[in-house]
Amino acid sequence: MLKITAYVDRVSVCPGETLQLMVHCEYPRYSVETVRLVHGDSCPAAPALKILPTDGVRRELPGRPQRILAGSFGLVERLPAWPPGRSLAFQAFICPTTPLKGRQAIISRCDPRTGDGLTLGIDAGGHTLLELSAAGSVHGVASRVPLLAGQWYFVAGSCDAASGQLSVFQIPLAPIPTIADQDVQHRQCPPASAPGLGADVPLVFAATWRGQDAGRPCASDHFNGKIDRPRVVDAALDLAALRALQGDTWSAAQKARLLGAWDFSIGMETARFHDGSGAGLDGRFVNMPTRAVTGHNFSGEVHCWREQPAQWSAVHFHDDDLHDAGWQVDLAYQVPKDLRSGIYAFQLSAQGEEQFVVFVVKPAPGAARAKLLYLFPLATYMAYANEHFGTNDGLVELHLNRALVIHPHQVFLNEHREYGHSLYDRHSDGSGVHYSSRLRPMLNLRPKLESNHGARPSNLWQFNADTHITDWIEHLGLDYDVVTDEDLHREGGALLSHYQVLMTATHPEYCSAAMWQAIFDFTRGGGRLMYMGGNGFYWRIAFNDSVPGIIETRRAEGGSRAWEPPTGEYYHAFTGEYGGMWRRQGRRSPNHLVGVGFAAQGFDESSPYRRSQASRDDPRVAFAFAGIDDEILGDFGLIGGGAAGMEVDRHDAALGSPPHALVLASSGPHTEAHVLVVEDMLFNFMGTTGNLCPAVRSDIVFFESGKGGAVFSVGSIAYAGALSHNRYANNISRLTENVLRRFLDARPFPG
């Protein structure tokens, strides 16, 4: 099992800036040094590893354990003190998703030092519970019937200090015939037994406060499900009076009773929430629960939350949400001012265990730039960070068409769910994971790591497969810079304006609107783009402009999806943009951008390409095939034994591929494990596998993009695995080098 895990406060840094490293280490001491990563494939058939020493950090540090506190909740910290013996009521609409998982808090204010407090929640049997603790005594009342998972309820609890009566209310909004899940219960306790609570005790939604842990908010009894319109009332009320407060407007008398009335539809893109009572008790969310989710009053007539936000005033909390691990800093590393742009890592080791924390050094403002820019696909790495394919997906071996190998980091992640999820996972309550963060250890972003999805002999996917590209560039002796696509999202076209050629990684799948537009404008403004992968620019994502280090996706309207969002939850909370595939976003399909779009996936064997007649006859592409007479290209490679495989893209004018684009080569046949993408099928039918369907293929495409620019797309994740074959002397390497050297030539392309 892993005893060293770590992360950095940001993945992209300039020379002269400081990078913070946070480490969990169960050994007494560990060593740390900075290395430059060029080639991370440890397969014997691949070129040698290139993990190069630098003149940076070489230190030995004391180890210490650091905990991850997963689980989201809402926190109201600026709250007046409550004197003892006060009448109070809590109420909310809730949609519980795991009511039988154990004790859960819905609204609570509890002092962990004394044990005093008041909680509206769910008990171990799934019943709505009101519980009061004061001076060592605990009094409570619960409904007699359990809540149903996935159903909306109005729940409330009332404490009458004068009479000592505790009341709990559980009212289903859509009663189901034969199921009696509505209940109202009362219980007597000593009068004036409500506890006093100091101003330093926060009010919490979806959890119970446990104080601070190493400076981080700590909670327990996490609630799974949605909470909508929570209210705290300065009185003990009956059901009718409570329900009169559930709306968004109140009479003067009603408003005078409200201690707080929270509207989660305001500030949707932030980690803050708003108190509409006038008391000013705004709060913040911890660990980023899912926003822009439908509330108890969703009608289905409108589907964008920006049009009628009152129908999206709920928040979906999860006991395994995680945004920022919040670990203490172990090393502050000032990047040397003369360090070249590239991909680097902190290499941590102790007693035979090794860990890497990857980061990018980008050019400093005003520094000299190379002509070639390599785009580090951080958003896609984040989307797959800490994925649980090997342990969550019961059909994974059918998907891969081979027996599964479980790697040590997957065993660790299966046992340590607090490390968070990828965008391909589901939360513990079965709902899809909408957010992924880089402010935590990302255990599959490192060299020398095999993947379930990678095909033989290297068995690589994403980062290590991408180092086949950087290794090849360095073999050619070419100068290049590296930036992350998060940098591109923030800086846009101004960043790309310094470069002549932009080169992608093998699988730049996740793309924001700002990224897409910057790349499109770059190519149409004279820039040259080399798309070196497959299934790129597929899912639209949103970054959060007020909360660092997190991305969001909504897998709307089809596509190859591990989960789909509920109806009414297709629009991003962070931006209000419609989610899903770029193919569904008008003239923004990957075909429009790079000339090809996702056609099929299969994870067993890769195939070669066959040259087209156009590649021989058309003088526009003669430069690309200089010195190449072969008919078959790429019948070799480290990823599946061929250059076309894993996930492949094809030219399709109907989906936006430019009509003047030239298809230089097409792959096939593929194995029956390569299956046509679901978005190409209106209904299932036979003959959609790679051994039968001509649409299952990869196309290598070239087209001029205007103002002297051009685009070259390989349309295959496996392509880069063929570059180093035969010591880099092969037709795939030659073709790609011909294109790159022509793209680096300032002579404009026609058009």
N, C-alpha and C positions, 0 to 999 in steps of 0.2 A: 504493500500500500504506500501511497505517496505521503511523505513526511515533510516535503518542502513544496509550498505553493506561493505564488507571488504575483503582483501586478504593478503597473506604473500609473501615475496620475493622468498621463496623456501619452498617446502612442506616437505623436508627431511633435518634433522639437527642433529648434534652430540651434546652430552653433552659438555658444555663449549663454544659452538659456539653461535653466536647472530642471532636471527631471527627478521626480521623487519615486523611490522604490519601496514598496510595502511587502514584507515577507512574513509568512508563517513557517516556522521551522521547529521541528520537534527534536532536533539534535542540539547538543550544547553549543556547537559552533558550526559555521559554514563559511565557505569561501565564495567571493563574488568577483567577477571580472567582466569587463566589456569586450565583446567580440563583434566582428563584422560578419554578417551572414551572406554568403554568396550562393552556396549550394548545400541543401539540407537533406538530400536523398542518400540514405545509408545502405541502399540495396547494392549487393556485390556487382550487379550488372551495370550499375550507373557509374559515372565519373566519380572520382574521389570527393569525399566531403570537403567543403571549403568553408570552415568556420575559423576565421582568421583573427589572431590577436591584434589588439590595438594598444595605443599608448594611454589608454584611459584608466579606469579603476582596476586595481588588483588589491583586494583587501580580505581580511578575515574578520567576521562579525559574530557576535553572540547570537545564538538562536533563541527564539521565544515563540510560543504559540499565540495565534490571533484568531479570534472567533468571527464567524459570519452570522449576523443576526437577520435571518430572512423573515419575511412576512410583512405585509403592508398594513398600515393603519392611518387614521387621521388624528391629528394632535392639535388641540387648542390649548396654548400655553399661557396666554394672558387672560386669566379668569379670576374674578373676585373670590375671596374666601366665602365659604358657606358656613354660617354659624350652626351649632348643633340644634337639633329639634326642629328642623325646617321641613315643611311640606314640599315635596318635589314630584315631578312626573317626567318620564322619558318616553319618547315615541318616535317611530320611523316606519316607513315602508321597507320591507325586506324581501329578497328572493334568495333564500338559502340554497346552497348547492351541495353541501355535505352535512345535513342537519344531525346525522347520527355519528359524526366523527369524534365527538367528545365535547367538553365544555367550550363554549365560544361566547365572546362578549360582543354585543351590538353597540351599546353606549355605556360607558363606564367612567366613573371618577373615583379612583381608589388610591390611598396612600400606602405605598409598599413598606414604609417604615413602621406604621402602626397596624396595618391590616384593615383600617377603617375605610368604608366606601360604599358606593351604591352602583349596582350593575343591572342593566337590562341585557339579557343574553339568552343563550340556549344551554340547557343542561345536557348531561351525558346521554339522556334518553331521547334527545331531540325536541324537548318541550320548551316553550317560551318561559323564561325565568326572570323574576325580579328578586334580587338579593340585596340585603342591607347588612353591613357589618359595622359594629360599633362597640368599643370597649371590650373586645374579646367575645362578644355575642354575635351570632349570625342568625338572621331571620330571612326567610324567603317564601315565595309562593310561585308555583309553576302551573302551567296548563296541564290538563289531564290527558291530552291527545298530542301526538307529535306533529311537527311540521313536515310537510312534503317537500322533497327536493325539487327545485325548479319552478315553484309556485310563488306568486306574490301574496304577501300578507301585510295587513296593518297590525303592528304590535306596539304595545305600550305597557308601562308599569307606573303605578302611582303609589306614593307613600304619604299617608295622612298623619302628620305629627300629633294632631290633637286627639284623634281617636285610636291611633296605633294601627290602623287598617292598611295592609298592603294589598294591592290589586294588580292583576296581570290580565292583559287582553290579547287575544290571538284571533284575528278576523281574516279569513281568506277573501281575496278580492274576486275570485272566480270559483265559487263553491262547486265541488264535483259531486254529482249524485252518488249516494251510497257511502261516501267518505265523510265522516264527521270530524273535521279538523278545526272547527270554530269552538272557542272556549273563552270563558271569563271566570276567573277565580279570585277569591278574596281570602285573606288570612289576618288574624289579629296578632299584633305584637305589642310590647309595652309602648305606651304613648311617649312621644318626644324621644324616640330611640334613634332617629336619623343622626348620623355622625356629623361632626364638624370637620371641615376640610380647609386647609390653608391655601392661600393664593398660589403657592408653589406646586400644588397638585394639579396636573392638567386634566382636562376632559379628553377622552379618547373614543374614537369610533373604530369598531372592528377589532378591538383588542383590549387587554387590561394592562395598565401602566406598571412597569417594574423598575423605573428609575433609569439612571444612566449607567452604561457599561463602556468604560474607556472613552467617555465623552460622546457616546452614541445613544440615541433613544432606544430603550429596551422594553419589549412588551411580550405578553403571553396570551393564551386563550384566543388565538387569531380566528376571525370569522371568515368563512369562505362563502362568497355570494355577493349580491348587490344590496346596497343601502341607499335609500332615496328619502330626501327631505327629513332628516333627523331634527327633532325639537327637544328642548329642555324647558320645562315650565315651572314657575315659582308658585305652585299650588297643587293640591291633590284634586284631580278632576275625574268626573265620570266619563263613560265612553263617548257620549254625545259631545261633551265639551272638548274632549281630546280630538275627536274627528273634525271639529270645527276649526281646529288649528292646523290641519294637514295641508291646507292650500297655501297660496303665496301672498294673499292679502288678508288683513285682519282689521277688526274694529279697534278703536282706541283702548277699550277695556281688555280685549284679547291681547293686544300688543303689550299692554302693561304686565301681563302675566308671563310673557316670553323672556326667558333668560338667554335664549339663543335659538335661531331658526336658520339652518344652513342650506344654501343653494349650491349644489355641486356643478351646476351648469355654467356658472360664471368662472372665467379664467381657466377654461378647459385646457388650454395649451400649457398651463403652468403646473407647479406642484403646490399651489395655494388653493384654498377654498374660502368662500365668502359667507359671512353671517348677515342675513337680511333682516334681523330683528331690530337693528338700530343700536345694539349694544356694542358693536365693533369687535366681536369675538371671532375674527377671522382666524383661520388655522392653516396648517400645512400637512401634506401627505408625506409619510415616510415609506420608502421603497416602492414608490410609483405604482399604486393600484391602477387598474385600467379605467380610463375615462372615455367619454363619448359612447357610453353604453345606454341602451334604452331603459327608461324608467317604468314605473308601475302604470303610467298613463299613456304609454306608446300606442298610437292608433294604427300605425302601418300606412297611413295616407301620405306621409312625408318621410323621406329617408335620409335627408341631410340635417344634421343637428344644428347647423347654423340658421336654418329657416325657422325652426320652432324649438329652441334650446330647452324649453320647459319640459319637453318629452324625453330629454336626455339628462335629467338631473340626478341620475344614479351613478354610483361608482362600484366597480366590481373589485372586491378585495380578495386576496389569495394568501394563504399561509406560507407560500413559497415564492412570493414576489421578492425581487432583489434589484436594487439600483446601485448603490454605492456601498461596498463592503466597509468602508470607513476605517480601515486599519491604520495603525500608527506608522509613521515613516521610519524606515530603517536606514535609508541611504539617500542623501541629496546629492545628485551627480550633476556637476556643471559641465555641459558638453564643451569640449575644447573648441576654441574659435576657428582652428584650422582643420577641423574634422570634415572630410569630404561627405557629400550627400550619399546616402545609402541606407541599407537595412542592417540594423544592429540588434544586439541583445545583451542583457545581463545573463551571464552563465553562472548559475548557482550550483554548488556541489558540497556534499558532506557524506562521508562514510559510504561512498560508492553510488549514492543517489545524485541525479543530475536534473536540473530544471533550467528552462530558458524563459526569459521574459523579453519579447520582441518589441522593438520600437524603430521608428524611422527618423533619420536626421535629414531634414529638408534644407534647401539653400536659405541662407539668411537674407533678409531684405537688402537689396542693393548689391548682392554678391554676383559674381560672374556665373552664368548659366551654361550648361551643356545644351546642345541642340536637341538631344533626346531626353524625353521624360518618361519614366516608368511609373504607372499609376498603381499604387499599393491599395488593394481593394478591401480596406478596413471594414466598410459597411457589410460586405459579404462575410468576412471573417467573424464579425459580431453576430450576424444572423445565424451562423453555425456554431457559435461559441458554446462549448460544453454540451453539445448535442448528445442525446441518449438513444440514438438509433439502435445500437446493439442490445440494449436492455429494455426498451419500451415497445419496440415494434415487433409484434409476433409474426408478421409476414415478411420480415427483412430478408430472410434467405430466399424466398420467392422473388423478391425485388432484385436481389443481387445475383441470383442464379448460381449460388454456390454456398458451401458451408460457411458459417460465420466464425470469425476469430474475435474474441473479446480481449481488448488490450487493457493493460493495467490502469490507464487513466479512466477508461470507461467503467471498470469495476469500482474505482474510487468515486466517480461521479454518481454511480448508482447508489452508493452507500452514503453519499454526502450531498443530498439534494439541496442543501442550503447554498451550494455554489451557483445556483440559478440555472436557467434553461436557455436553450436556443429557440429561435423562432419556428423550429420544426417540432417542438415538444408541446405537450399539454400540461397544464397545471394539475395539482393534486385533485382538483374537483372536476377534471375532464375538459375544462375550457381551454381554448387555444392561447398560446403565449404571444401576445401582441408586441411586447417590448423586449429589447435586449440591450445590455449595458457592457461597456468596456471597463468599468470601474470595479473590477473583480478579477480574480485569476481566470484566464481563458486557456484551459489546459490542452486544447488541441491546436493552439497557435504556437508552434514550435518546430524546430528541425528534428530530424531523426525520429519521426513519428509516423507510423502507418495508420491507414484509415480503412474502415469497413468498405467504403464506396470505391476505393482505389483498386484498379485491376492489376494483375501480375505483370512483370515481376516486382515492380516497385511498390504497388499497393498504396499509391499516394492520392490525395484529394486536397485541393486548395493550397495552403501555404507551401508545403514541401514541393508539390507539383509546380507551383509558380517559380520556385527557385531553379527549375530547369531553364526558365527564361533568363533570369539574371546570370546564371552560370554561362549560358550561351553568349550573352552580350559581353561578358568579361573575357570569354575565350576569344572573341573578335577584337578585343582591345579597344572597344569604343567607350567614350566618356558618356555618362548618363547621370541624371538627377532622379531622385525619388521623392514623391509626395503621396500623401494618403488621399483617398477620395473624400474624406471629411474635410481636408484642406480645400479640395476643389469645391465642395458644397459651400464652404464659408467664403471663399475668395472668387469663385466663378471664373469668368473669362479672363480677368486680369491675371490670374495665375498662369493660364495657358498661353498668354500672349508672349511669354518669354521663350517659347519653344517652337521648334519646327516640326518635330515628330512626337506624337503621343502613343505610347505602347501600353496595352492592357495586360492583365494577368490571364490565367486560363479560365476563370469563371467569375467575371464581374457581374454577378446576378442581380444585386440589389442596388438601386439607383434612385436618387432624389430628383425632383424636378430641376433644381439648380444644377446638379451634375449633368443631367441629360442635356439641358439647354446650353451649358458651357461647352460640352463636347461637340454638339451640333454646330454651334456658332463657330467653333474653332475649325472644324472641317470645311464649313461653307465659306470661311473667311481666308482660306489659303493654307490652313494647317493640314498635316498628314496624320492619319490615324491607322495604327496597326492593331486590329482586334485579334488577339492571340488565343482566343478560347471559344467556348461554346456556352449556350444558354446564358448569354449576357444581357444586361439591361432588361430583365424579365419582370421583376417585382418593383413596384413603386414603393419607396419608403419616405418617411419624414424624420428629419432631425428635430430636436427640441431646441429652440433658440434661447430659452431661459433656464433649461436644466441640462447640464453638460453630460456628455458621454453616453447618450442613449438614442436608440432608433426605434421606430414604430413601423409595423406593416399591418395591413388589413387585406387578407387574401380573398378579395371580392371576385365574383363572376368567373368562376372556373379556374383552370390552370392546374398544374401538378401540385396539389396541396396536401399537407399532412393534417390539416384541419380547415374548417371554413368558419367565418364569423357568423353570428346570428343575424337574422334579418334586421335591418335598421342600424347595423354597426359596421358599415362599409366605408365610412369617412374617418380619416385620421383625426385623433384628438389634438395632436400637436399643431396641425396646420389647417384643418378643415378640408383638406384635399381628398378627392375620391381615391380610394385605394385599389389594390389589385394589380393585374398585369398591365405593363405599358402598352401591350398590344390592344388593350381596350380603351386607350386614352387618346383616341383620334389619330392625328398624324404624328404619333410619337412611338410607334412600334419600333422594336429593335431593327426591323427591316428598313425603316426610314433612316435610321441612324447609321447602321453598319452594313446594310445590304442583305443580311440574312437574319433569320429568326428561329427560335427553338422548334425543332422538328421531332426529336425522339430521344429517348434515354435507354441505356442498357449498360450494365456494369460488369460484364464478363470478359468479352474479347473485342478488341478493336480491329478495324478494317483498313485497307489501303485506299488510295484515291486512284482514279483513272483520269488522265488529262482529257480536256475537251478539245474539239477541233479549233475553237476560237483561240485557245492558248497557243496554237501553232500558226494560225493564219492572221490574227489581228495584230498589226504593228504596235498598237497601243500597249501591249503587254510583252513585247519582245524582250525588254530589259529584264523581266522577271525570270525568264527561262534561259538566259545566257548560260551556256555550258551544261544544259540539261537536255538530254535526248530521250530520257526514259518515258515510256508510256504510263507505267505504274509508279506512283509516288507514295512513300511512307508505308511500305509493307514491313515495318519494323517499328519498335518503340518500347519504352519502359512502362507505358500505361496500356496494358492489354495486347501488346505485340503489334500494334498498328498506330497510325497517326490519326485515324478517325474513330472516335468512340466516346464512351461514357455519356456525354450529352452532346448532341450534334444539332447544327443549324443548317437550314437550306434557304436558297434564294426563292422568293415567291413574290412576283409582282402584285398579286392580288392583296398581299398584306403590306405593301409599301416598298418592296425592293425597287431601287431606281431602274427604270426601263433601259437605261444605257449601261447598266452594270454588266460586266463580263463574268460568266462562270468559267473559271480556269480549270477546275477539276471537281469531280464528284465521287463520293465514296460508295462502297458497297461490293458485294452484299454484306449485310450485317446479320448477326445471329437473331434467333427468335426471341432472345431476351431484350433486344432493342425494340421498343414498342412506340408506336405513333402517339404523340402528345394528345391528351384528352381534349384540348381546346380545338383540335382539328376535326373532332368528331361530334356530329349532332346526335348520334346514337351509336351504341357499340355495334360492331360488325366484325366478321371474320376477315383475316387477311391483312391485319394491321401490324404485323411483326416484321422485323428487319429482313427475314429471309423471303418475304412475300411482297412487301409493300414498297413501291418505288419512292414514295414520299419520305421514307425513313432513310435519310442520307445526310451527309455533310457536303456543303458546297464551299469551295474556295472562291472568293469573289474579289474583283477589283473594279473600282469606278472613280472617275474624276468628280470632285465635290465642289468645284467652282473656285475662281480667283487663284488658280494654280495649285489647289489642294487635291488630295486624293485619299481613298480609303482602301485598305487591304484587310480582308476578313478571312480567317481560317475555318471558323464554324465548327470547332471541335475542342473539347476539353483535353483529349489525349494528344493533340497535335504537338505540344511543347515537349512531350516525352520522347519524341522522335529526333529532336534537334541534335542530341549528343551521340547518336548511333555511329559506330565505326569511327570513333574519335572525331566526331563532328563532320566527317567527310561523307555526306549523303545528300540525296536530292531534296529532302525537306529543309535541311540546313542551308543548302545552296539557294533554293528558291527564296527562303526567308531573308537570307543575307542580301541577295540581289535586290529585293524590294526595299529593305531597310537602307541600303547604301544609296539607292535612287531617291528614296524619300528624304535622306539627309542632304542630297544635292539640292541646291537652291533653285535650280532651273524649274520654272513653273510647269505644271501639267496643263494640257489644253483645257479650254472651257472656263 
